[in-house]
Amino acid sequence: MSMPAEATEQAVESRGGDRLRLLAVHAHPDDESSKGAATMASYAASGVETMVVTCTGGERGDILNAEAASEPQALRDLPGLRRLEMAKAARELGISHRWLGFVDSGLPEGDPLPPLPFGSFATLPVEHAAAPLVRLVRTFKPHVIVSYDENGGYPHPDHIMAHKVAVEAYHAAADPERYPEAGEAWAPLKLYYDRAFNPERFRALHFALEEAGLQSPYAARIAAWQEADAEGHQPPMPTHRTTTQIDCGDFFEHRDRALLSHRTQIEPAGFFFAVSPEMQRKIWPWEDYTLVDARVDTTLPETDFFAGIR
């Protein structure tokens, strides 16, 4: 893919000893731990400067772990507690973290769906919601940005908006004529979509559990995908093919501890822990991504976000 001369010069400079930088854009606190956490921990441990930005504070979230439902702070100040949980998860992953500062839109329910709360993240114009992220990109200067696909990984309005602002920031931060108040232009070199809900991974783990004589929590999900395929419908799952697999199995325990840091959101005996890290390392020791745009030359498939940059 062709790129402007200044981006080419920047890529060359990046290869010349500058510390590599990786930015992941997420919608809510806990998303960073359930989507790509082992990848982030792996890169951070290798010396890559790794940052997660969280677009909202999760203010409209619920307490999803019954064990935390009676805790005074969870009842009195759930948003404040979620900030503490996020800080603990970031320490576990070895990453830095920033809040973008927008308000959770909540997950609307009903038929028809009610309107989203006024002023919440997903109701804002993209240019308004992307402005602080453009400033962060120009300040942090990531070589690689990772976020969600057009469906948000799954269709939560804040996830879809996180996708929109990440794509907007990736392109706009490189253009000095756009968002001129947000600092000097910086061109990230690669943009990826996360494939945390990769059907191939779920199927591989599902069959491994069945072969081991263990109950699989993925059966209903796989059946829904098969039904949607048979009826010609598009199920709510990633539609882009995997181009990049990051071998990060040694950091699955870090990922699990980061997940458990979000105590109000994650049940210790829940879905995320149905397959042991040991089994996952044998069956699917990667996390999966789609390369969406590159301002450097690379060859697919990849095993490194920084292929073509290092």
N, C-alpha and C positions, 0 to 999 in steps of 0.2 A: 504494500500500500504506500502510495507516495506521500510525502510530508514536506512542509515548508522548510526552507533552508535553516531557519533558526532552531526548529525542532531537531533537524539533523545534527547541527552543531551541539545542541544540548545532549543528544544521545551519545555523541562521541565524548563529550566532557564527562557524562555519567559513567562511562567505561574506564575513565582515567583515575580511579581510586576513590571517587566520591562514595560515601556510604549509601547503600541502596535503601529506598524507602517504600513502604507499602501502606496503603490506606484502604480500610474496609468501611463501607457506609451501611449502617443498619437503622431500622425503624424504631425499635424499642430496646430498653435494657432487658437482656436475656437472649435477644436474637443473635448477638455476637457469639454466644456460647453454644447455640444449637445449630449454627450455620458457619462452618469453616473455622471453628475454634482451634482444632488441632493444627491446621495449616498456619494460622496466625502464631500459635505458640512455637511451632517448628521454625518458622522464619525468624521470629524474635530471638530464639535461642542460638540461631546461626549468625547473629549479628546484624540482621536487617532491622532497620528502625521501623517498627510496626505500630500503627495507630488505628484505633477504631473510633469512628464518630457515630454517635447515637442521635437520631434526628429529634426524637420526642422523649419526654420523661416517663412515659407509661402511666400517666396520671389516671387514665380511665380503665386501666387493667383491673382484674379481679384477683382475689386470693385463690390460687389454683391448687395449693397444697393444704390439705385439711390439717396437717400438723402445725401449720403456721396461723391458722384461722383465729386462734384465741390469744395470740401475742398482742400485748397492749399497743406497741408501735404500729403493727400491721393494721390494727383497727383505727388507730388515731391518726396516723400519717403514713399511708401506704406509699405515696410518691417519695417521701423522704427516705423510707426504708429501702425502696428500690434503688435509690442513688447509692446507699451504702452497699447494697448487694452488688451493684455494678462495679464499684471500686474494688471489692473483694475479688470479683471475677477477673478484672483487669490484672490485678496482682498475680493471680494464679496463672494467667496466660503469659505474663511477662511483657505486656503491651502498654502503650500509653493510650489515653482515652480523652475524648472531648465530647461535650454536649452541644448539639446545634441549637437547642433552646426552644423548640416548638412544642405545642400542646398536642397530646395524644388525641386522635379522632375517635377512638373507640371502634368496636366492631358492630355495625348496625345489624339488627335482626328484625324480622317481620316481613310481611308481604302485603302491600309494597314496603320497601325499605324506608325507614324514616330518614330525613335529611341529617347530614353530619352536623355536629355542633359548630356554631358560628366561630370562625377564627381558628379552628383546629387545623392541624398540619395539612391534611388532605384537601381542605377547602381553599387553600391559598393559591394565588397565581404562581406558576412554576418559577418565574423570574424572581419573585419575592422570596420564595422558599429556598431557591438555589443560591441567593446572594451570599449568605454567610459561609456556605460550603465552598463557593468560588474563592472567597477570601482565605479560607483554611487551606485549600489546595495551593494557592499561591504562596502561602506562608510556610507550610510543611514541605511542599515540593515533592510529592510522591512520584515515583517512577511508574507505579502500578496502582490502579484503583479497582476494587472489587465491590460489586453490589448485586442487586436482584435483577431478574429478567422482567419483561413487560407485565407479567402476571404477579409480580412481587414475590415469587417463590410459591406463594398461595395468595388468593385475592383479598387480602386485608387492605383497606384503602391507604393506610400509612405505608405499607410495603410497596404499593404501586407508586405512591408519591416519592418514596425513597429512591426507587428506580429512576423516576423522572429527574430528580434533582442531581443524582449521581451522573447520569448521562449528560445533563445540561452542564454540570461543572466540569466534566472531563473535556468537553469541547470548548466551552466558553473561557475557561481559565487560560487556554492557550492563545486567545485572541485579545490583543491589547486594546482593541476598540470596544470590547464588551466589558461591562462592569468595571469601568476605569477607576472607580473609587475603591476597588477591592485589592489594589496593589499591583505590583509588576507581574506581567504575564508569565505563566509557567505551563509548559505542555507535558502532561503525563504521557508516558510512552505506550501504555497498554491498558485496556479496559476489559474486565472479565465479569461474567455473570456467574453467581454461585448456583450449583446444582445439588443442594443439600437433599432435595427430595427426588433424587435420581431414581427412576423406576428400576433400572438395572441393578442398582445396589440393594434396594429393598427386596427384589426377587432373589438375589443371591443369598442374602441373609435369611430370608424366609425358608428357602429350600435347605439351607445348612441347619437351621433349627429343626426342621421336620426330620431330616436324616439322622439328627442326633437324638430323636425321640422327645424333643422339647416343644412346648406350645409356642407358636409364632403369633406375635401381636400384629403382624402385617397382613394376615389373611384377608381381612375385610377390605383393606386398602387395595390389595392386588385384585380382589374380586370386582371392586368398583371400577378399577382401570379396565379390566377385561370386558366388563359390561358396556362401558363407554365406548371402547374400541369396536365391539360387536354392533353397537347401534349407530356407529359413525359419528359419535359425539367427541368433542375434545375434552378430556378430563382435566381437572385443575392441577396440572403438574408441569414441570419444566418441559418446554417443547424444543429447545435448542440441543444439538448433539454435544456430547462431551468432546472437547478438544485437548483438555489439560487435566492430568491427574497428578496430584501432589502426594507423594509418599510421606505420610505423617503418622503412621501407626504407633511410633514410639511416644506420641504425645496424646494418645487417646485418654489416658488417665488425667492429664492436665485438663482436657476438654470436659471430662466428667466432673472433676472437682469444680471447674468454673460453672458448669450447669448447676451443681448443688449449691453454689454460692447464692443463686437466685432462689432462695428458700421459699419465698411466697409464691413462686411461679412453677416450680419443678418438684414433682413428687419423687422421692428417692427410689420408690419401687415402680416408677412409671415407664412409659413407652421408650424413653431414651436409653434406658438401662437394661432393655430386654436381652441384649446380646453382649456377652462379656467382651472386654477389650482384647483378650487373648483370641477369642473366636474371630472377632473382627479383623485382627491382624492377619489371620490365616485366610480369611475369605475375601476381605475388601479393605486393604490397608491404606487406601487412598481417600482423599476428598476430591470431588469432581467439579470442573468449571468449564465454561465456554469462553473462548477468546472472541470478543466482539469487535475490537478495533485495535490496531497496532500501528504505531508510527516508526517502528523498526522492523527489520526483516526477521522472520522466525519460521520454523518448519513445524508443521503439525503432523502427528500429535506431539504435545509437549509434556515435560515432567517438571517444569520450573517456570514460575511467573516471569522470571528475569531472563529467560532465553532470548537472545538477541540484544540484551542490554548489558549483561556482565562483560 
